[in-house]
């Protein structure tokens, strides 16, 4: 089908072929590879955004631990083993 959007050429290496096969199970067995690759790219972009947000939350949490503002009882964590076996 003709499109006014630019095309992107992607080599169909073994990893991409495996991803397309996995995606085809979800998109539809008869779906053209281009449709599957598009669906994978859009979902992959969402996953990358979610990964970045998770990294930011983890970094913020680690900073709060280092600054002592996380609310964690660090002393309690340090002595948990000794207290557990009393």
C-alpha positions in Angstrom: 0.0 0.0 0.0 1.3 3.4 -0.9 2.1 5.7 2.0 3.1 9.4 2.2 5.4 8.5 5.1 9.1 7.7 4.6 10.1 4.1 4.7 12.7 2.6 7.0 14.8 -0.2 5.9 15.8 -2.8 8.5 17.9 -5.8 7.9 16.0 -9.0 8.6 18.7 -10.7 10.7 18.0 -13.8 12.8 17.1 -11.7 15.9 14.6 -9.6 14.0 13.1 -12.7 12.3 12.6 -14.3 15.8 11.0 -11.1 17.1 8.7 -10.9 14.1 7.7 -14.5 14.6 6.9 -13.8 18.3 5.0 -10.6 17.4 3.1 -12.4 14.7 1.5 -14.7 17.3 0.0 -11.6 18.9 -0.7 -9.4 15.9 -2.0 -12.2 13.7 -0.5 -15.2 11.8 -1.3 -13.7 8.4 -0.1 -10.1 9.3 2.5 -8.8 6.9 6.0 -8.4 8.4 5.8 -4.6 8.1 2.7 -4.5 10.3 4.3 -6.7 12.9 7.5 -4.7 12.9 5.5 -1.5 13.3 3.6 -3.0 16.3 6.8 -4.2 17.8 8.4 -0.7 17.4 5.5 1.1 19.0 5.3 -1.3 21.9 9.1 -1.2 22.2 9.1 2.5 22.4 6.6 2.4 25.2 8.7 -0.2 27.0 11.8 2.0 26.7 9.9 4.9 28.2 8.7 2.7 31.1 12.3 1.5 31.6 13.6 5.1 31.8 10.8 6.1 34.2 11.7 3.0 36.4 15.4 4.0 36.3 14.5 7.5 37.4 12.4 6.3 40.3 15.2 3.9 41.4 17.7 6.7 41.2 15.5 9.0 43.2 15.0 6.3 45.8 18.7 5.6 46.1 19.4 9.3 46.6 16.7 9.4 49.3 18.4 6.5 51.1 21.8 8.2 50.9 20.3 11.5 52.1 18.4 9.7 54.9 15.0 10.8 53.7 13.7 7.5 52.4 11.9 6.5 55.6 13.9 3.3 55.8 15.0 2.2 59.2 18.6 1.6 58.2 19.8 0.8 61.7 17.0 -1.7 62.0 18.1 -3.3 58.7 21.7 -3.4 59.9 20.7 -5.4 63.0 17.9 -7.5 61.7 19.9 -10.7 61.7 21.0 -10.3 65.3 17.5 -9.5 66.4 16.0 -12.4 64.4 17.9 -15.1 66.3 17.4 -13.9 69.8 
